[in-house]
Amino acid sequence: MTTPRRLVGRIALVTGGSNGQGAAHTRRLAQEGAIVYFSDIDTSAGAALEATLRAENLDVHFRKHDVSDFQAWQDILAEIDTEHGRLDILVNNAGIADIYTAEDATEESWQRIVDINQKSIFLSFKAAVPLLRKSKSASVINTSSIFGLVGADGYIAYVASKGAVTLMTKSTAITYGREGIRVNSIHPGYIATPMLEEELADLGDGAEERILATIPLGRFSSAEEISGAVAFLASDDASYITGAELLIDGGHLAGR
Ligand code: NAD
């Protein structure tokens, strides 16, 4: 399949871009012609990915950035402002998970997930809206989850944070729609990334087979299959889509 070139010259920022889905989104947006800043706390994987993608002639720039830190948001956006004077695409992808029930979670484990998955979305808008306003085609894509739409057995902090992402997406779509800033959420199901590997290990023997049995397409998604949806939402092909939930789950939630 030939990759389209819908994002030529667009300025993008992808958070959590060193690994998993964020790395795939970074590559895809750059392949479609965007200048992509990607950020993460994992600096060694970020630097390695930057070198790999530059060797493919892609215009990518890795920066260290903890999404739960407002100053870090201000720093990276100040640099993008100086270099480009606007931000066209923001992919809020960074996230973490644990499988704890309310009894097993601690206040610290709860707070860590909420800070990284949920507070980061608030901070991103607080810091990025002035730059998004300077774009002629601003698109924000927030990574929620199937567990931002339905409950899960355990995962108490994760569902709280991802449910919040779903509704913060809708509220910001309303607030900024008249300024032409589109905001949508994506809801991946089970995606083959380091996060899923860790989750399957935590869930123990037989978990992979049990989960696969609940997915009509009968397989996990690759990270790249999520990136196609992200590139679509970032592009003018999605020019009338805002406040929407895009489910990318191989049919997992179809019968629930
Ligand atoms: P991953 O663990 O492979 O990658 C997440 C990346 O986020 C890593 O590079 C990590 O270093 C980075 N990160 C963690 N904390 C950070 C912080 N404070 N600041 C900046 N970066 C930070 O996971 P993934 O599967 O690629 O997950 C990407 C997003 O998709 C997450 O928001 C996750 O919740 C969501 N998601 C994943 C799945 C799945 O099955 N893998 C399903 C639904 C939703």
Residues whose N, C-alpha, C, O or C-beta is under 5 A from the ligand:
A	BS01	NAD	G16 S18 N19 G20 Q21 G22 S39 D40 I41 D42 H65 D66 V67 S68 N93 A94 G95 I96 I116 T143 S144 S145 I146 P188 G189 Y190 I191 T193 P194 M195 L196
